[in-house]
Amino acid sequence: MENRELSCRAAAHLAPGRDPPARITDKMLSNFRYVGLIHKLFPRASIIHTYRNPIDTCMSCFSINFASQPFTFDLGELGDAAVARLLGATHATLRPQASAAPAS
């Protein structure tokens, strides 16, 4: 299936029975995993990433019933997910610098 066909199907899925929306705002927690796919399907789309204090984010997630995000029901799991994401971002940021360091 071509990217164009996939992007049309994805847009139609967001507004069944209507014209595809001109703009889409989707703040689902797991969207960061799909940024590459979103960019490939909608290459002209603007993707806005905002930063929020991790503790505020965890408390907000805990106070909302995200049925499709079961880890948000437990503060311990939320904390683990936040730490894992932060460590992953740190590791990805430092990896190029670490590989450029001279061998001892």
Beta strands, then each sheet from edge to edge (+ up, - down):
end
